[in-house]
Amino acid sequence: MRYTKKLENWFLKSPARLGSSKKSPWYLVMWLTGVDYFSSVAYQAGIALLAAGILAPVATGILVLVTLFCCVPVYFEVSRRSFAGLGSIAMLENLLSGWWGKLFVLILLGFAGTDFVITMTLSAADAARHATENPYLHPFLGHAHMRITIFLLILLAVIFINGFHEAIILAALVAVPYLALNIAVVIRALIHIIHHPEMLANWRIALFAHNSLRHIITSAILIFPGLALGLSGFETGVSVMPLISCTDKKAAAIPEGRIRNTRKLLVTAALIMSFLLLGSSFVTTLLIPEADYREGGIASGRAMAYLAHQLLGNIFGSVYDISTIAILWFAGASAMAGLLNLIPRYLPRFGMAPEWTQHSRPLILVLLIINLAVTFVFKANVDKQAGAYATGVLALILSATIAAALVLWQEFKAGKTLGKFGLSVFYSLAVIVFGYTLTVNIGERPDGIIIAAIFIILLILVSILSRYRRATELRVGGCVFMDGESEMLWNEMQKQAVNLVPINNLSLPKINAKAAAIEKVYNVEGPVAFLKTNLLDNRSDFLEELKVKVSKKSGHYLIEIFQANVVANTVAYLATKLQPRAVFLGLTRRNLMNQSLRFFFSGIGETGLLVYEILVRYWQDKPAGNRPMLFLMSD
């Protein structure tokens, strides 16, 4: 039993998460988001070739323009309004309240889950492919692609269970050599093209053989959605904001220095990625024969690795493969850390996840099971997972763009500068661009939206079930007194052990009538405290901090609660804090099913029975003490 308890305590103890509270310069933190962003170079050039053929460099140029002139400005706005690292989902949560807002957040979390989970499974699968197709490793690994993918995913989970330390330094050690190796391959490929000018001439002839410049650009724009994987990494870029050091004063309402440094991170990462995308797409298009980059070819899914071996030899190519495997694996680590920060941040606060999801270790095991299931479904195939990955990435970028457009429109209507209106219009146009891109991507690769829909449906079902199971928790984050008199009278009530009576109206006739009805049936000892609960307009939140006002009239204590989101749980919470002699609860005699639905969605219902159930559940884990008597009275 003792060892079982120790194991349980260890299991529920959260290890240090990726990225400690220690702050670092933006150019170091950049590598933490860069391992996700830059790792897509490993497969992006091959995807561009499959999608566009000889048009790949032009289509990649469109991708770079969208990156620099749409994504970067959008996430500039996100960084200013979500500088705590909450990202675009938090912006939309603040814009949309109530149950519809919660539902929208859950849908976005489903897309985010798709993005991060597929990042882990796709990256592990691509790392395994680079390992099995390396000429030195292939004789030993053979075709163990699936087994290596599973091993990498399990290794990732094991490392996170033990705790992931010094993530920023490790990210730099992985990403910097990878970038250097890619730059070396691009430069070597360009030298080869310069020495063989006929390659460039042949490409230009093929490009313009039957097409005008306008037709080429139009075709590239239509092909662009197939290259959307190159847009990954922006959401991660703002999520790491709390790790960025700056000279802002702690009391500053808006940390301008951190915002500026985050924008430097976003621009620098986007420029590096743009160079790599353009360079890799250009050289692979000119140097790799079509038969080799098609599915099943020796360059399929590993175009840059193919050039590394062909142009710089197998030793250099093997070093490139090892570096690629490392950054792909660490991209999975970045995605795992993203989920470990994202899920506990939202779902428990909504009451839509079991309490154990706030602990890293059990959540890691759940994510591992999901990763393994996705890997088996897709058979560790990188190309088949690309659609799901792009769907998740584009959905998050689209949500960020919508959030930016809505926030700027609200600020313009609030009387701020005309520039807010212009930016709102610009981001509204960007919404059309990303909406079109997402729609085309879903149409061409519906497996992405299918996987995302499965995540969303499961998330909503689990959330509803969890909210139902947790509905009888106390659900109060604390309380504050509205004035000194309230606190003094509260302490006075605790000493006297009052009788607590929930009521809808604190007018003198009502409380006198209620007191007379109670005294007629019950032998009441001690003073009576009448409790009225005022509910918030938005009752979809799970936890709230109550505001308490206490007064005294005609010998009775009057307690008025503000900012509550549910009546029964508020009454039960106050009963545990006030420690009354007795609680007199009313019954309505209305349909219990309807009352249960009213309790779940609007915070009201059969209060008497629910208070009883909540207190009984609360007392289960508490030692027996001075518990109040509960009386149920029919209205």
Stockholm file with secondary structure:
# STOCKHOLM 1.0

chainA/1-635         MRYTKKLENWFLKSPARLGSSKKSPWYLVMWLTGVDYFSSVAYQAGIALLAAGILAPVATGILVLVTLFCCVPVYFEVSRRSFAGLGSIAMLENLLSGWWGKLFVLILLGFAGTDFVITMTLSAADAARHATENPYLHPFLGHAHMRITIFLLILLAVIFINGFHEAIILAALVAVPYLALNIAVVIRALIHIIHHPEMLANWRIALFAHNSLRHIITSAILIFPGLALGLSGFETGVSVMPLISCTDKKAAAIPEGRIRNTRKLLVTAALIMSFLLLGSSFVTTLLIPEADYREGGIASGRAMAYLAHQLLGNIFGSVYDISTIAILWFAGASAMAGLLNLIPRYLPRFGMAPEWTQHSRPLILVLLIINLAVTFVFKANVDKQAGAYATGVLALILSATIAAALVLWQEFKAGKTLGKFGLSVFYSLAVIVFGYTLTVNIGERPDGIIIAAIFIILLILVSILSRYRRATELRVGGCVFMDGESEMLWNEMQKQAVNLVPINNLSLPKINAKAAAIEKVYNVEGPVAFLKTNLLDNRSDFLEELKVKVSKKSGHYLIEIFQANVVANTVAYLATKLQPRAVFLGLTRRNLMNQSLRFFFSGIGETGLLVYEILVRYWQDKPAGNRPMLFLMSD
#=GR chainA/1-635 SS CHHHHHHHHHHTSCCCCSSCSCCBCHHHHHHHHHHHHGGGHHHHHHHHHHHHGGGHHHHHHHHHHHIIIIIHHHHHHHHHHCTTTTHHHHHHHHHSCHHHHHHHHHHHHHHHHHHHHHHHHHHHHHHHHHHHTSTTTHHHHTTCHHHHHHHHHHHHHHHHHHCCCSHHHHHHHHHHHHHHHHHHHHHHHHHHHHHCTHHHHHHHHHHHSSCCHHHHHHHHHHHGGGGGGGGTTHHHHHHTGGGBCCCCCTTCSSCHHHHHHHHHHHHHHHHHHHHHHHHHHHHHHHHSCHHHHSTTSTTTTCHHHHHHHHHHHHHHHHHHHHHHHHHHHHHHHHHHHHHHHHHHHHHHHHTCSCGGGGSHHHHHHHHHHHHHHHHHHHTTCHHHHHHHHHHHHHHHHHHHHHHHHHHHHHHHHTTCCHHHHHHHHHHHHHHHHHHHHHHHHHHHCTHHHHHHHHHHHHHHHHHHHHHHHHTTSCCEEEEEESSHHHHHHHHHHHHHTCEEEECSCCCHHHHHHHHHHHHHHSCCCSCEEEEEEEECSCCCCSCEEEEEEEEEETTEEEEEEEEESCHHHHHHHHHHHHCCSEEEEEECCCCHHHHHHHHHHHSCSCHHHHHHHHHHHHHHTSCCCSCCEEEEEEC
#=GC SS_cons         CHHHHHHHHHHTSCCCCSSCSCCBCHHHHHHHHHHHHGGGHHHHHHHHHHHHGGGHHHHHHHHHHHIIIIIHHHHHHHHHHCTTTTHHHHHHHHHSCHHHHHHHHHHHHHHHHHHHHHHHHHHHHHHHHHHHTSTTTHHHHTTCHHHHHHHHHHHHHHHHHHCCCSHHHHHHHHHHHHHHHHHHHHHHHHHHHHHCTHHHHHHHHHHHSSCCHHHHHHHHHHHGGGGGGGGTTHHHHHHTGGGBCCCCCTTCSSCHHHHHHHHHHHHHHHHHHHHHHHHHHHHHHHHSCHHHHSTTSTTTTCHHHHHHHHHHHHHHHHHHHHHHHHHHHHHHHHHHHHHHHHHHHHHHHHTCSCGGGGSHHHHHHHHHHHHHHHHHHHTTCHHHHHHHHHHHHHHHHHHHHHHHHHHHHHHHHTTCCHHHHHHHHHHHHHHHHHHHHHHHHHHHCTHHHHHHHHHHHHHHHHHHHHHHHHTTSCCEEEEEESSHHHHHHHHHHHHHTCEEEECSCCCHHHHHHHHHHHHHHSCCCSCEEEEEEEECSCCCCSCEEEEEEEEEETTEEEEEEEEESCHHHHHHHHHHHHCCSEEEEEECCCCHHHHHHHHHHHSCSCHHHHHHHHHHHHHHTSCCCSCCEEEEEEC
//
